[in-house]
Amino acid sequence: MNDIGTGSALKKAVIPLEGVHCASCVGRIETGLSAVPGMGRVSVNLPSRTAFVVYDPALLDAAGIAAKIEELGYKALGVMESPAEAGNMATAGIEVERRMLRVKFLAALALTGYTMLEMAVALPPYTAMAAAALAWAWCGSHFHSGLWRALRAGTADMNTLVSLSTSVIFFYGAAITFLPGLAGPHQHAQWHEVAMLIAFINFGRWLEARSKSKAAEAVSGLFKLAPKTARRLKNGKEETVPAESILPGDTIALRPGEQVPVDGEVIEGFSSVDEALLTGEPVPQDKAPGAKVYAGTINKTGALRFAATGVGEDMALMKIIKAVEESQAGKNSVQRLVDRIAARFVPAVLLIALAAAGAWLYYADLPRAVSVFAAVLAVACPCAMGLAVPMALSAGFGRAAGLGMLINNAEVLERVPKINVMVMDKTGTLTEGRMKISSVNPLGVSEVRFLSLLLSTEESSEHPFAEAVRTYARERHVEHQKAERVEALPGKGIKVQAAGSAVMAGSAKWFAEEGVPVPEEAAKEIAASQESLLLLAADGVFLGYAALADTLRPEAPGLLAELKAMGIKPVIASGDRRAAVQALAAALGAEEFYAEIFPEEKSRIIQRHKALGASVAFVGDGFNDAAALSEADLGIAMGSGADIAVKASDITLMHSGLAGVAQALKLSRLIRRNIRQNLAWAFAYNIVLIPLAAGAFYPIWGLTIPPYFAGAAMALSSVSVVLNSLRLKSAKL
């Protein structure tokens, strides 16, 4: 990787590619592009045939990137920032290739049938040769052009193996047809082997292309479901316009049953919206003025008007898709090892083929040497190795996206099986986070005055406590003074200047830290309460507290039971009062808990467990939890909608259900197991069949395989890896 600039100067691009078929192709593009000045990170996703690059536009432009790809022997269908446009173009390219492979397979199959007639009837030799030539030249043209690209780049790939194997059989047959003296009296050209070999390999590539398109359905489905039009309100009139023409600030009308065309904020109306497309959550979400709506979701009951806030690539849907595609293209340590092996695989196979052919030529005859050479090249399958990891990632991460989970990078899969401690936040994670004030307890001021000051502190806050205060005060028609000099202290509380006073609201621990005296009677009440409390003071004088109640998530007990069954110790860490946290821990059966801690202390708890040799996961709602999410070996953030694209966690749950935590762990383990199965099959296949094709077992058991059988085995090897990966799309979690 080159030294490039940092920050906003860097640009990301998605590049749909043509001509990429195996791990050798991926390695060639990644190595070649990484050497270009101004290029940063390069990652090629083999199943989707797209490259994701980060580059410095001051040193490199799109034309330069495309030119380098052309120089490497491939074609860039475009260099674009839009994942939707790139995804559509890549999908269209795969579809074109799928149709081409189908036609060439059927043609090669027909030519195979014709050439095999010579076994039953005497065909004119030149007629059979012409049929084989058509199969070799046209049905196998994409293999030969791939060989030419590889030669220009000074490398070798799967196309090299296929082109050489078919070419050797064809030209040897042509040679003994024109010059019969080259072979023995009973030797003749095996024209059917040429056509059959090409037919089998085209058939395998066709099945592979079909399966690859299925693996991308979870992500491409998001593209397809994005609405194409919107009903914009302008000058009091309603007009139907393309969704891409909507600008931030436009007012959009939405009727029951319609899809939300862009991200926005409701300004009028009440409804429920099905957000399963983004979150995987089947229960529709209620929407009222001030609520956010997201493109692609479905309005169920009432009419809404909303102001557009996110359009085009700024929509949550587009950000999610881009994040999923980038994560699919990511590489873990296993993939990097496989890439290194694959880079040396084709040259090694060529050497084995030459050595085997030389041995058979010495001990047997030229026809057997030619057959063995072609069989070794045809049976070797770098595609199975190259597809083992990316196909599992593509299918698995696509499944995760469909369930409302975003696995942000492939390295996560290496860490998930090691997790044996899970630290969880309380409010908004184990509980609903929909706090309600159960009582207010003013001291020395009226309840109205108490609520007015409390509302002044919480009016602009996004904490769950703040929403509870606003709701409670709104119901009682309490007015408040506009706050000035707002200072929010994550995990502690908030300070403002309001009504001529320095007002603060927060936790009891923070009040003690700030030296705010709490009367003895109130202190006893606070200590005895099992509810969450929000204390209030003005100019250093304690004015009372509000008690807040929260509801335990119904799935929380089940999650902790599942974690224990998986060998993971649950730990609760919360800034809430000890009595409230202790009561929750007892209800859930968590033996270890921490209460009245500040956000930075959550990180220290994680560090302490890691120092004792544990692998630690942290689950939080993203509010004040960034440090803990980063410190943990595995960070799981519970968010929704637009928030998910900017999370720094390893796994982000796009809905608020706790069940997703266990699902994410199980799916990650399944993906990792699937990768191991794919690799085991790919390596076992090559380890057994390459020596078999070379004739290593002939002296013992008299076993060899003809080239066309080798070609069929090569095709089925790649297909088996793809089909095994696709099982992740329906695996039980």
Residue pairs with C-beta under 8 A, 6 or more apart in sequence:
1 34
1 39
1 40
1 41
1 42
2 34
2 35
2 36
2 37
2 38
2 39
2 40
4 10
4 38
4 39
4 40
4 54
4 55
4 56
4 59
5 56
5 58
9 56
9 57
9 58
10 40
10 54
10 55
10 56
10 57
11 54
11 55
11 56
11 57
11 81
12 52
12 53
12 54
12 81
13 52
13 53
13 55
13 62
13 65
13 79
13 80
13 81
14 50
14 51
14 52
14 80
14 81
14 82
14 83
14 86
14 87
14 322
14 325
15 50
15 51
15 52
15 53
15 65
15 66
15 69
15 76
15 77
15 78
15 79
15 80
15 86
16 49
16 50
16 76
16 77
16 78
16 86
16 87
16 89
16 90
16 93
17 29
17 44
17 49
17 50
17 51
17 69
17 74
17 75
17 76
17 77
17 90
17 93
18 49
18 74
18 75
18 76
18 77
18 93
19 25
19 73
19 74
19 75
19 146
19 149
20 26
20 29
20 44
20 46
20 49
20 74
21 146
21 157
21 158
21 159
21 205
21 383
22 46
22 157
22 158
22 342
22 382
22 383
22 386
23 46
23 338
23 339
23 342
23 343
23 345
23 382
23 383
23 385
23 386
23 387
24 150
24 155
24 156
24 157
24 158
24 342
24 343
24 345
24 346
24 382
24 386
25 44
25 46
25 74
25 157
26 44
26 46
26 339
26 386
27 339
27 342
27 343
28 72
28 73
28 153
28 155
28 157
29 42
29 44
29 51
29 69
29 72
29 74
30 42
30 43
30 44
32 68
32 69
32 71
32 72
32 153
33 39
33 42
33 51
33 53
33 65
33 68
33 69
33 72
34 42
36 60
36 64
36 65
36 68
37 59
37 60
38 55
38 56
38 57
38 58
38 59
38 60
38 64
39 53
39 54
39 55
39 56
39 60
39 65
40 53
40 54
40 55
40 56
41 52
41 53
41 54
42 51
42 52
42 53
42 54
43 51
43 52
43 53
43 326
43 329
43 330
43 331
44 50
44 51
44 52
44 329
45 51
45 52
45 325
45 328
45 329
45 390
45 394
46 386
46 387
46 390
46 391
47 212
47 215
47 216
47 328
47 387
47 390
47 391
47 394
48 87
48 90
48 212
48 216
48 325
48 328
48 329
48 394
49 90
49 93
49 94
50 86
50 87
50 90
50 325
50 329
51 69
51 329
52 325
52 326
52 329
53 65
55 65
62 79
63 79
65 76
65 79
66 76
66 79
69 75
69 76
70 76
71 153
72 153
73 149
73 150
73 152
73 153
74 149
77 89
77 90
77 93
78 85
78 86
78 89
80 86
81 313
82 313
82 318
83 313
83 318
83 321
83 322
83 325
84 223
84 226
84 318
84 321
87 216
87 219
87 220
87 223
87 321
87 325
88 223
91 213
91 216
91 220
94 209
94 212
94 213
95 213
97 209
98 206
98 209
98 210
98 213
100 142
101 202
101 205
101 206
101 209
102 206
104 138
104 139
104 140
104 142
104 198
104 202
105 139
105 199
105 202
105 203
105 206
107 134
107 135
107 138
107 139
108 135
108 139
108 140
108 195
108 196
108 198
108 199
108 202
109 199
109 203
111 131
111 132
111 134
111 135
111 139
111 195
111 199
112 135
112 192
112 195
112 196
112 199
114 128
114 131
114 195
115 123
115 128
115 131
115 132
115 135
115 191
115 192
115 194
115 195
116 192
117 123
118 128
118 191
118 192
119 192
125 177
125 188
125 189
126 177
128 189
128 191
129 173
129 174
129 177
129 189
129 191
131 191
131 195
132 170
132 173
132 189
132 191
132 192
132 194
132 195
133 170
135 194
135 195
135 198
135 199
136 166
136 167
136 170
136 194
136 195
136 198
137 144
139 195
139 198
139 199
139 202
140 162
140 163
140 166
140 198
140 202
142 159
143 159
143 162
143 163
143 166
143 198
143 201
144 159
144 163
144 167
145 159
146 157
146 158
146 159
146 160
146 163
147 159
147 160
147 163
147 164
149 159
150 156
150 157
150 159
150 160
155 346
156 346
156 347
156 350
157 346
157 382
158 346
158 381
158 382
158 383
160 346
160 350
161 346
161 349
161 350
161 377
161 378
161 380
161 382
162 201
162 377
162 378
162 711
164 350
164 377
165 197
165 373
165 374
165 375
165 377
165 378
165 707
165 710
165 711
166 194
166 197
166 198
166 374
166 378
168 370
168 373
168 374
168 377
169 190
169 193
169 194
169 197
169 370
169 371
169 374
169 707
170 194
172 189
172 366
172 367
172 370
173 189
173 190
173 191
173 194
174 189
175 182
176 182
176 183
176 187
176 188
176 189
177 189
182 366
183 366
183 367
184 365
184 367
187 367
190 371
192 708
193 374
193 706
193 707
193 708
196 708
196 711
197 374
197 378
197 707
197 708
197 710
197 711
198 711
200 708
200 711
200 712
200 714
200 715
201 378
201 711
201 714
201 715
203 715
204 712
204 714
204 715
204 716
204 718
204 719
205 715
205 718
207 715
207 719
207 722
208 383
208 387
208 715
208 718
208 719
208 722
211 719
211 722
211 723
211 726
212 391
212 394
212 722
214 726
214 729
215 391
215 394
215 395
215 398
215 722
215 725
215 726
215 729
216 394
216 398
217 398
217 729
218 398
218 399
218 401
218 402
218 729
219 321
219 324
219 325
219 328
219 398
219 401
221 402
222 277
222 296
222 317
222 320
222 321
222 401
223 321
225 259
225 277
225 296
226 243
226 295
226 296
226 317
227 243
227 258
227 259
227 260
227 261
227 295
227 296
228 242
228 243
229 240
229 241
229 242
229 243
229 261
230 240
230 241
230 242
230 243
230 246
230 252
230 261
230 262
231 238
231 239
231 240
231 241
231 252
231 253
231 254
231 255
231 258
232 238
232 239
232 240
232 241
232 246
232 250
232 251
232 252
232 253
233 239
233 250
233 251
233 252
233 253
233 305
234 250
234 251
238 253
243 261
243 262
243 295
244 311
244 312
246 252
246 261
246 262
246 308
246 311
247 308
247 311
248 308
248 309
248 310
248 311
249 307
249 308
250 307
250 308
251 267
251 305
251 306
251 307
251 308
252 261
252 262
252 264
252 305
252 306
252 307
252 308
253 303
253 304
253 305
254 260
254 271
254 293
254 299
254 303
254 304
254 305
254 306
255 299
255 303
256 271
256 299
256 300
256 301
256 302
256 303
257 298
257 299
257 300
258 298
258 299
259 295
259 296
259 297
259 298
259 299
260 273
260 293
260 294
260 295
260 296
260 297
260 298
260 299
260 306
261 295
262 295
262 308
262 309
262 310
262 311
262 315
263 292
263 293
263 294
263 295
263 308
263 309
263 310
263 311
263 314
263 315
263 316
263 641
263 642
264 292
264 293
264 306
264 307
264 308
264 309
264 310
265 290
265 291
265 292
265 293
265 306
265 307
265 309
266 287
266 288
266 289
266 290
266 291
266 292
266 293
266 304
266 305
266 306
267 289
267 305
267 306
267 307
268 289
268 304
268 305
269 287
269 289
269 302
269 303
269 304
269 305
270 286
270 287
270 288
270 302
270 304
271 286
271 287
271 299
271 300
271 301
271 302
271 303
271 304
272 284
272 285
272 286
272 287
272 300
272 301
272 302
273 284
273 285
273 287
273 293
273 297
273 298
273 299
273 300
274 284
274 297
274 298
274 300
275 281
275 284
275 285
275 294
275 297
275 640
275 641
275 655
276 282
276 404
277 296
277 297
277 298
277 317
278 294
278 296
278 297
278 316
278 317
278 320
278 404
278 641
278 654
279 404
279 640
279 641
279 654
279 655
280 402
280 403
280 404
280 405
280 654
280 655
280 660
281 404
281 655
281 656
281 657
284 300
287 293
287 304
292 309
292 641
292 642
293 299
293 304
293 306
294 315
294 316
294 317
294 641
294 642
295 310
295 315
295 316
295 317
295 318
296 317
310 316
310 642
312 318
313 319
313 322
316 641
316 642
316 644
316 645
319 642
319 644
319 645
320 401
320 406
320 644
320 645
320 654
322 645
323 406
323 408
323 644
323 645
324 397
324 398
324 400
324 401
324 406
327 393
327 397
327 406
327 407
327 408
327 409
327 410
328 390
328 393
328 394
328 397
328 398
329 390
330 393
330 409
330 410
330 411
331 339
331 389
331 410
332 389
332 410
332 411
332 413
332 414
333 411
333 414
334 389
334 414
334 675
334 679
335 389
335 390
335 410
338 385
338 386
338 388
338 389
338 679
339 386
341 385
342 382
342 385
342 386
345 380
345 382
345 385
345 686
346 380
346 382
349 376
349 377
349 380
349 382
349 690
350 377
352 376
352 690
352 694
353 372
353 373
353 376
353 377
353 694
354 373
355 694
356 372
356 373
356 376
356 693
356 694
356 695
357 369
357 370
357 372
357 373
357 376
358 369
359 695
360 368
360 369
360 372
360 695
361 368
361 369
371 704
371 706
371 707
372 693
372 694
372 695
372 704
374 707
374 710
375 693
375 694
375 704
375 705
375 706
375 707
375 709
375 710
376 690
376 693
376 694
376 710
378 693
378 707
378 708
378 710
378 711
378 714
379 689
379 690
379 692
379 693
379 705
379 710
379 711
379 713
379 714
380 686
380 690
380 714
381 682
381 685
381 686
381 713
381 714
381 717
381 718
383 714
383 717
383 718
384 678
384 681
384 682
384 685
384 686
384 717
384 718
384 720
384 721
385 679
385 682
385 683
385 686
387 678
387 682
387 718
387 721
387 722
387 725
388 675
388 678
388 679
388 681
388 682
388 721
389 410
389 675
389 678
389 679
391 678
391 721
391 722
391 725
392 671
392 674
392 675
392 678
392 725
392 728
393 410
393 671
393 675
394 725
395 674
395 725
395 726
395 727
395 728
395 729
396 407
396 667
396 670
396 671
396 674
396 725
396 728
397 407
397 671
398 729
399 667
399 728
399 729
399 731
400 406
400 407
400 664
400 667
403 660
403 663
403 667
403 733
404 653
404 654
404 655
404 660
405 651
405 652
405 653
405 654
405 660
405 663
405 664
405 667
406 644
406 647
406 651
406 652
406 653
406 654
407 413
407 650
407 651
407 664
407 667
407 668
408 647
408 649
408 650
408 651
408 652
409 650
412 634
412 650
412 651
412 668
413 668
413 671
413 672
413 675
414 672
415 615
415 633
415 634
415 650
416 634
416 665
416 668
416 669
416 672
417 669
417 672
418 615
418 633
419 568
419 615
419 616
419 617
419 633
419 634
419 665
420 567
420 568
420 569
420 614
420 615
421 568
421 569
421 571
421 609
421 614
421 615
421 616
421 617
422 563
422 568
422 569
422 570
422 571
422 616
422 617
422 618
422 619
422 661
423 571
423 572
423 573
423 602
423 605
423 606
423 609
423 616
423 617
423 618
423 619
423 628
423 632
424 430
424 570
424 571
424 572
424 573
424 618
424 619
424 620
425 573
425 574
425 602
425 618
425 619
425 620
425 621
425 625
425 628
426 572
426 573
426 574
426 576
426 580
426 581
426 584
427 433
427 435
427 464
427 532
427 550
427 574
427 575
427 576
427 621
428 464
428 621
428 623
428 638
428 656
429 619
429 620
429 621
429 638
429 658
430 552
430 553
430 556
430 572
430 584
430 588
430 658
431 550
431 551
431 552
431 553
431 556
431 584
432 550
432 551
432 552
432 553
433 464
433 550
433 621
433 656
434 464
434 467
434 468
434 550
434 551
435 464
435 465
435 467
435 468
435 532
435 548
435 549
435 550
436 468
436 471
436 472
436 548
436 549
436 550
437 468
437 469
437 471
437 472
437 546
437 547
437 548
437 549
438 531
438 547
438 548
438 549
439 546
439 547
440 447
440 450
440 451
440 472
440 544
440 545
440 546
440 547
441 522
441 525
441 544
441 545
441 546
441 547
442 449
442 450
442 543
442 544
443 519
443 522
443 542
443 543
443 544
444 541
444 543
444 544
445 453
445 543
445 544
448 476
448 478
450 536
450 543
450 544
451 469
451 472
451 473
451 476
451 478
452 473
452 478
452 479
452 480
452 481
452 499
453 480
453 481
453 498
453 499
453 501
453 503
453 536
453 538
453 543
454 469
454 473
454 505
454 534
454 536
454 546
455 469
455 470
455 473
455 478
455 480
456 480
456 481
456 482
456 483
456 496
456 498
456 499
456 503
457 483
457 494
457 495
457 496
457 498
457 503
457 504
457 505
457 536
458 465
458 466
458 469
458 470
458 494
458 505
459 466
459 470
459 480
459 483
460 483
460 486
461 488
461 494
462 623
463 623
464 550
464 623
465 532
465 534
465 548
468 548
469 534
469 546
472 546
473 480
480 498
481 498
481 499
482 498
483 496
483 497
483 498
483 503
484 496
484 497
484 498
485 495
485 496
485 497
486 494
486 495
486 496
487 494
487 495
487 496
488 494
489 495
489 506
489 510
490 599
490 624
491 575
491 597
491 598
491 599
491 600
491 624
492 506
492 507
492 509
492 510
492 513
492 575
492 598
493 504
493 505
493 506
493 507
493 510
493 535
494 504
494 505
494 506
495 502
495 503
495 504
496 502
496 503
496 504
497 503
501 538
501 539
502 538
502 539
502 540
503 536
503 537
503 538
504 511
504 514
504 516
504 536
504 537
504 538
505 534
505 535
505 536
505 537
506 534
506 535
507 533
507 534
507 535
507 575
507 576
507 577
507 596
508 518
508 526
508 533
508 535
508 577
508 596
509 575
509 596
509 598
511 518
511 535
511 537
511 542
512 518
515 540
516 535
516 537
516 540
516 541
516 542
517 542
518 526
518 535
518 542
519 542
522 542
522 544
522 545
526 533
526 535
526 545
526 577
527 579
528 579
529 547
529 577
529 579
529 580
530 579
530 580
530 583
531 547
531 548
531 549
531 580
532 547
532 548
532 549
532 550
532 576
532 577
532 580
533 545
533 546
533 547
533 548
533 577
534 545
534 546
534 548
535 542
535 544
535 545
536 542
536 543
536 544
536 545
536 546
537 543
552 584
552 587
552 588
553 657
553 658
555 657
555 658
555 659
556 588
556 658
557 587
557 588
557 589
558 659
559 658
559 659
559 661
559 662
560 570
560 588
560 589
560 590
561 589
562 662
563 569
563 570
563 662
564 570
566 662
566 665
568 617
568 665
569 592
569 614
570 588
570 590
570 592
571 590
571 592
571 593
571 594
571 605
571 609
572 581
572 584
572 585
572 588
572 590
572 592
572 593
572 594
573 593
573 594
573 597
573 601
573 602
573 605
573 628
574 580
574 581
574 584
574 593
574 594
574 595
574 597
575 595
575 596
575 597
575 598
575 599
575 624
576 595
576 596
577 595
577 596
578 595
578 596
580 595
581 593
581 594
581 595
581 596
582 593
582 595
584 590
584 593
585 591
585 592
585 593
594 601
594 602
594 605
597 605
599 624
599 625
599 627
599 628
600 627
602 618
602 625
602 627
602 628
603 627
603 628
603 631
606 616
606 618
606 628
606 631
606 632
607 631
609 616
610 616
610 633
615 633
615 634
616 632
616 633
616 634
617 632
617 633
617 634
617 635
617 636
618 625
618 628
618 629
618 631
618 632
618 634
618 635
618 636
619 636
619 637
619 638
619 661
620 628
620 629
620 635
620 636
620 637
620 638
621 637
621 638
621 639
621 656
622 629
622 637
622 638
622 639
622 643
622 647
622 649
625 637
626 648
628 635
629 635
629 636
629 637
629 647
629 648
629 649
630 648
634 650
634 651
635 648
635 649
635 650
635 651
636 649
636 650
636 651
636 652
636 653
636 661
636 664
637 644
637 647
637 649
637 651
637 652
637 653
638 653
638 656
638 658
638 660
639 647
639 652
639 653
639 654
640 654
640 655
640 656
641 654
644 652
644 654
651 664
651 668
653 660
653 661
653 664
662 733
663 733
666 733
667 728
667 731
667 733
670 728
670 731
670 733
671 728
674 724
674 725
674 727
674 728
677 724
678 721
678 724
678 725
681 717
681 720
681 721
681 724
682 717
682 721
685 713
685 717
689 705
689 710
689 713
691 697
692 703
692 704
692 705
693 704
693 705
693 710
695 704
697 703
697 704
698 704
705 713
